[in-house]
Amino acid sequence: MIEPARAALILIDMQNGFIDAASPLCIAGAAASVPACACALGAARAHGMAVFHVRRQYAADGSDVEAVRWEAWAEGGRPLSAVDPKSLECPSELAPLTGEPIVMKPSWSAFFGTELAMMLRAKGIDTLVLAGTTTPNCVRSTAYDGLARGFNVAVLRDATSSRTPEAQQANLADMACAGIQLLNAADLAADGLLHIRDTEAEVARAVKLERRAARRQAPQGALSPTAHCDALATPRLDAIETVSTGWINKYILHYTTPDGRPYEYEGTSRKEPEAYEAQLRRLGAGQRPVTDAVGMVPVLPDGSVLLIREFRYPLNSWCISFPAGLIDAGETIREAVARELEEETGYRLREDLGDTAVRVLPQTGFSSTGMSEESVQVVYAFVEPGGAARPEDAEHICPFVLRRSEIRHFLDTNETPIGTRCQLILEAMAL
């Protein structure tokens, strides 16, 4: 059974502009589905599922209205824009509770041009239950995009709507053929996620078993695709020579290669000799490293990301990066995240999310494996504005916020040096 913490209800476009019969964009079946949507909302909250409200808001000049809707929209009072504020609202029984994100989408799918996938992954969610309107357009495109991203996807039959009953039934049947699971709001209320299969996990297990069976049946001496890497002999670390000490310490590592030749390599570290050697021995034995620093991907309630522009002395230049910093002695990762956030940016962890305001990635990474053993734990941090920043005297930092829709343009036009980790994460978010 899928745990409620791994699932989210996605309520799509249940706004007056699509529900009100007087609106030129009204979906004929939307009003009748409001009670079922309210039932689904109550069920999701009662069972401990996350809830995301997906909305549409057009520019008042119509520049982002879908071409097929533009004429009706323009002649019908420009609903779902600032010109008609009431059309942007939702029925009171469908109103978001505090802490439930509202995701603004620029087109049909809730995933297109939004940070929804990142927000779901950050919460560990792998199962989506969809409700809202319209089934052939926004619900269906969101469902298919969810499948393409590896989510289990279910659609609530009675909490979704179309312009005609025939369109509703045809689209539900077609989605079922594509692997989208169907149930009713009452099923969710009574049984939670009992009727939703964890198909993604089932397939992953089946593939894993099939690969194991293939390895067992392989001819004697056959290798897996990575076996040649595992079989490689490892150089032996014989001694560590300290060259200089200071804020950055320099060492010479004396190795013996697998064919018996001596080899020297220069390394740097912030650690003193004893701690440095202990870290290398730990890594050589396949153990987890002592984590030296924390790197954050701070996400605001609307899905925007918080970055910093900082003067970096080794570059003699300003540099774009995510907030990061060393973990002080005795500090937990969460404590280091909270402290560095407040010091560098003035932002703080969201109090309403409690322990879930920080999501730690499962594996520690390394800053520069060709030069140092420094390990960095990357986390997603869900943040909100706090007080004033408190950087150290020698730190020159300017925090700034970047909306998901702005990331591509920023990456294409930015000429300030940028940290590799920050660049790669932003590139992934811009896809």
C-alpha positions in Angstrom: 0.0 0.0 0.0 1.2 3.5 -0.8 1.8 5.6 2.3 -0.1 8.9 2.4 3.2 10.9 2.9 4.2 9.7 -0.6 1.0 11.0 -2.3 -0.5 14.3 -3.2 -3.9 15.5 -4.4 -3.6 17.9 -7.3 -6.6 20.1 -7.7 -6.6 21.7 -11.2 -8.3 24.9 -12.3 -11.3 24.8 -10.0 -11.8 28.6 -10.4 -14.9 30.6 -11.0 -13.8 31.5 -14.5 -14.2 27.8 -15.4 -17.1 27.0 -13.1 -19.5 30.0 -13.4 -22.1 29.4 -16.1 -21.9 33.1 -17.0 -18.2 32.8 -17.9 -17.3 32.3 -21.6 -14.7 29.7 -20.5 -17.2 27.8 -18.4 -16.9 24.0 -18.5 -20.3 22.5 -18.5 -19.6 19.8 -16.0 -17.4 21.7 -13.6 -20.0 23.1 -11.2 -21.5 19.6 -10.7 -18.1 18.3 -9.7 -17.5 20.8 -6.9 -19.0 18.5 -4.1 -16.8 15.6 -5.3 -13.7 17.9 -5.4 -14.6 19.1 -1.8 -14.9 15.4 -0.8 -11.5 14.6 -2.3 -9.9 17.6 -0.6 -11.3 16.6 2.8 -10.2 13.0 2.2 -6.7 13.9 1.3 -6.3 16.2 4.3 -7.8 13.5 6.6 -5.5 10.8 5.3 -2.4 13.0 5.6 -1.8 13.5 1.9 -0.2 16.7 0.5 -2.5 19.0 -1.4 -1.5 21.3 -4.3 -3.8 23.8 -5.9 -3.1 24.5 -9.6 -4.4 27.7 -11.0 -4.5 29.7 -14.3 -4.3 33.5 -14.5 -4.1 35.3 -17.8 -2.4 38.6 -18.5 -4.9 41.4 -18.7 -3.8 42.1 -22.3 -4.4 38.5 -23.4 -0.8 37.9 -24.4 -0.7 34.5 -22.9 -4.3 33.3 -23.6 -4.4 30.1 -25.7 -5.2 31.0 -29.3 -8.2 28.7 -29.4 -9.7 30.6 -26.5 -8.7 34.1 -27.2 -11.8 35.4 -29.1 -14.2 34.0 -26.6 -12.1 35.3 -23.7 -11.7 38.8 -25.2 -15.3 39.2 -26.0 -16.5 37.7 -22.7 -15.1 40.1 -20.2 -11.5 38.7 -20.0 -12.1 36.2 -17.2 -9.2 34.6 -15.2 -7.3 37.9 -15.4 -7.0 40.9 -13.2 -9.8 42.5 -15.2 -12.2 40.0 -13.5 -10.8 39.3 -10.0 -13.8 37.2 -8.9 -13.2 34.7 -11.8 -9.8 34.0 -10.3 -11.3 32.8 -7.0 -12.5 29.4 -6.2 -15.6 28.2 -4.4 -15.2 28.5 -0.6 -15.3 24.7 0.0 -12.3 24.4 -2.3 -10.2 27.1 -0.7 -6.6 26.2 0.1 -5.6 25.8 3.8 -2.5 27.5 5.2 0.6 25.7 3.9 -1.0 24.2 0.8 0.9 25.4 -2.2 -0.8 27.3 -5.1 1.0 26.6 -8.4 0.4 29.0 -11.2 0.7 27.3 -14.7 1.1 29.1 -18.0 -0.6 26.4 -20.2 -2.6 23.1 -20.0 -0.3 20.8 -18.0 0.4 21.5 -14.4 4.0 20.5 -15.0 4.6 22.8 -18.0 6.7 25.8 -17.1 6.2 25.3 -13.4 8.2 24.0 -10.5 5.6 21.3 -9.6 7.8 18.3 -10.3 10.6 19.7 -8.1 8.2 20.5 -5.3 6.7 17.0 -5.4 10.1 15.3 -5.5 11.4 17.5 -2.6 8.6 16.2 -0.5 9.3 12.6 -1.4 6.0 12.3 -3.3 5.7 9.6 -6.0 1.9 9.2 -6.4 -0.5 11.8 -7.7 -4.3 11.9 -7.4 -5.8 14.3 -9.9 -9.1 16.2 -9.6 -10.4 19.3 -11.4 -11.2 20.5 -14.9 -11.1 19.8 -17.8 -10.5 16.1 -18.2 -9.6 16.2 -21.9 -7.2 19.1 -21.5 -5.5 20.1 -18.3 -6.2 17.0 -16.3 -5.2 14.6 -19.1 -2.0 16.5 -20.0 -1.0 16.7 -16.4 -1.7 12.9 -16.0 0.5 12.1 -19.0 3.3 14.4 -17.9 3.1 12.8 -14.5 3.5 9.3 -16.0 6.4 10.5 -18.2 8.1 11.7 -15.0 7.8 8.4 -13.2 4.8 9.2 -10.9 2.0 6.8 -10.2 -1.1 8.7 -11.5 -4.7 8.3 -10.5 -7.7 10.4 -11.7 -11.0 10.8 -9.8 -13.9 10.1 -12.1 -16.5 12.2 -10.3 -14.1 15.0 -9.2 -13.1 15.8 -12.8 -15.3 17.3 -15.6 -15.6 17.9 -19.3 -17.9 19.9 -21.6 -20.0 16.8 -22.3 -20.6 13.4 -20.6 -19.4 11.7 -23.8 -16.1 13.5 -23.7 -15.7 12.7 -20.0 -16.2 9.0 -20.5 -14.2 8.7 -23.6 -11.2 10.5 -22.1 -11.3 8.5 -18.8 -11.4 5.3 -20.8 -8.5 6.3 -23.0 -6.4 7.4 -19.9 -7.1 4.0 -18.3 -5.6 2.3 -21.4 -2.5 4.4 -20.9 -2.0 3.1 -17.3 -3.7 5.9 -15.4 -5.7 4.5 -12.5 -9.4 5.6 -12.0 -11.4 5.8 -8.7 -14.1 8.0 -7.2 -13.8 10.6 -4.5 -15.8 8.4 -2.1 -13.2 5.6 -2.6 -10.5 8.0 -1.5 -12.5 9.2 1.5 -13.4 5.7 2.7 -10.2 3.8 1.9 -7.4 6.3 1.3 -4.9 5.0 -1.2 -5.8 1.4 -0.8 -7.1 1.1 -4.3 -4.1 2.7 -6.0 -1.3 0.4 -7.2 2.3 1.3 -6.8 2.9 0.4 -10.4 6.2 2.3 -10.6 7.7 0.4 -7.7 6.2 -3.0 -8.9 7.9 -2.5 -12.3 11.2 -1.5 -10.7 11.1 -4.6 -8.6 10.3 -6.8 -11.6 13.1 -5.4 -13.6 15.5 -5.9 -10.7 14.5 -9.5 -10.4 14.9 -10.0 -14.1 18.4 -8.6 -14.1 19.3 -10.8 -11.2 18.0 -13.9 -13.0 19.9 -12.9 -16.1 23.2 -12.6 -14.2 22.6 -16.0 -12.7 22.1 -17.5 -16.1 25.0 -15.7 -17.7 27.8 -18.0 -19.0 30.8 -18.5 -16.7 33.0 -15.5 -16.7 30.4 -13.1 -18.2 30.5 -9.6 -16.8 27.8 -7.1 -16.0 28.1 -3.7 -17.7 30.0 -2.3 -14.7 31.8 -5.4 -13.6 35.0 -4.3 -15.3 35.1 -1.2 -13.1 34.6 -3.3 -9.9 37.4 -5.6 -11.0 40.0 -2.9 -11.4 42.8 -2.9 -8.9 43.0 0.1 -6.5 46.1 2.1 -5.9 47.3 1.8 -2.3 47.8 4.9 -0.1 51.1 4.5 1.8 51.7 7.9 3.4 50.5 11.5 3.7 53.1 14.2 3.7 52.1 17.6 5.1 53.6 20.4 2.9 52.0 23.5 4.5 49.2 24.4 6.9 46.9 27.4 7.2 43.2 28.0 6.3 43.9 25.6 3.4 46.4 22.8 4.1 48.5 21.2 1.3 49.5 17.6 1.3 51.4 15.1 -0.9 49.8 11.7 -1.1 52.2 8.8 -1.6 50.6 5.9 -3.4 51.7 2.6 -4.9 49.9 1.8 -8.2 48.5 -1.7 -8.9 51.6 -2.5 -11.0 53.9 -1.6 -8.2 55.1 1.8 -9.2 55.3 4.7 -6.7 53.1 7.7 -7.4 52.7 11.1 -5.8 49.6 13.4 -5.9 49.0 16.8 -4.4 45.9 17.4 -2.4 44.4 20.2 -0.4 42.0 20.2 2.6 40.7 22.4 5.4 41.3 19.6 7.8 44.4 19.2 10.0 46.7 16.2 9.2 45.1 13.7 11.6 41.6 14.5 10.6 42.5 14.5 6.9 44.1 11.1 7.1 41.1 9.7 9.0 38.8 11.0 6.2 40.9 9.4 3.5 41.1 6.1 5.3 37.4 6.2 5.8 36.7 6.8 2.2 39.2 4.1 1.1 37.4 1.6 3.3 34.0 2.4 1.6 32.6 4.2 4.6 30.5 7.4 4.6 32.6 10.6 5.0 32.4 13.1 7.8 30.3 15.8 6.2 32.1 19.1 6.1 29.6 21.5 4.6 26.0 22.0 3.6 24.8 23.3 0.2 21.2 24.4 0.0 18.6 24.7 -2.8 16.2 27.1 -1.0 12.7 27.0 -2.4 10.1 29.7 -1.5 6.4 29.0 -1.1 5.6 29.9 -4.7 8.3 27.6 -6.0 10.9 30.4 -6.7 14.5 29.7 -5.8 16.7 31.8 -3.6 20.3 32.4 -4.8 23.1 34.6 -3.8 25.6 36.8 -5.6 28.8 36.7 -3.5 32.3 38.2 -3.9 34.6 35.1 -4.0 38.2 36.0 -3.2 39.9 33.1 -5.0 38.1 34.3 -8.2 38.7 38.0 -7.6 35.1 38.2 -8.9 31.5 38.1 -7.9 29.9 34.6 -8.3 26.4 33.2 -8.5 25.6 30.3 -6.2 23.2 28.8 -3.8 23.7 29.5 -0.1 26.2 27.1 1.5 28.6 26.9 4.4 30.7 24.8 6.7 29.1 22.8 9.4 30.3 24.0 12.8 31.5 21.4 15.4 28.5 19.8 17.2 26.0 21.2 14.7 23.4 19.1 13.0 22.7 19.5 9.2 19.4 21.3 9.9 21.1 23.6 12.4 23.8 24.5 9.9 21.2 25.1 7.2 19.1 27.4 9.4 22.2 29.4 10.6 23.8 29.8 7.1 20.4 30.8 5.6 19.9 33.6 8.2 23.5 34.8 8.1 23.8 34.9 4.4 20.3 35.9 3.2 18.1 36.8 6.1 15.6 34.0 5.1 14.6 31.3 7.5 13.2 27.8 7.3 9.4 27.7 7.1 8.0 27.1 10.5 4.7 25.7 9.3 6.5 22.7 7.7 8.3 21.6 10.8 10.9 18.9 10.2 9.9 18.6 6.5 11.3 22.1 5.9 14.6 20.5 5.2 14.9 17.5 2.8 18.4 15.9 2.9 19.6 14.2 -0.3 20.5 10.5 0.3 24.2 10.8 -0.5 26.9 13.3 0.4 28.8 14.8 -2.6 32.2 16.2 -3.1 33.2 19.7 -4.1 36.3 19.1 -6.3 37.4 15.5 -6.4 40.6 16.3 -8.3 41.9 18.6 -5.5 40.2 18.0 -2.2 38.2 15.5 -0.1 35.8 18.2 1.1 32.3 16.7 1.3 29.1 18.7 0.9 25.6 17.6 1.9 23.0 19.1 -0.5 19.5 19.7 0.9 16.3 21.2 -0.3 15.3 23.9 2.1 11.8 25.3 2.1 12.2 28.9 3.2 10.4 32.2 3.8 11.6 35.8 4.4 12.9 36.4 7.9 14.9 39.3 9.3 18.0 41.1 8.1 21.0 39.1 6.8 24.1 38.9 9.2 27.1 38.1 7.0 30.6 38.2 8.4 32.7 41.3 8.0 34.6 39.9 5.0 31.5 38.5 3.3 29.9 40.5 0.6 26.6 38.8 -0.3 23.5 39.9 -2.2 20.6 37.4 -2.1 18.1 37.4 -5.0 15.0 35.4 -6.0 14.5 33.7 -9.4 11.2 32.4 -10.5 11.1 29.1 -12.3 9.9 30.7 -15.5 12.9 33.1 -15.4 15.6 30.4 -15.1 16.2 29.7 -18.8 16.6 33.4 -19.6 18.8 33.9 -16.7 21.2 31.0 -17.7 21.2 32.2 -21.3 22.1 35.8 -20.5 24.1 35.6 -17.2 27.8 36.6 -17.6 28.8 36.5 -13.9 30.8 33.4 -12.9 28.6 30.7 -11.5 29.2 27.7 -9.2 29.1 24.4 -11.0 26.6 22.8 -8.6 24.4 25.8 -8.9 24.6 25.8 -12.7 23.7 22.1 -13.0 20.8 22.4 -10.7 19.4 25.4 -12.4 19.8 23.7 -15.8 17.8 20.7 -14.6 15.1 23.0 -13.3 14.9 24.8 -16.6 14.2 21.7 -18.6 
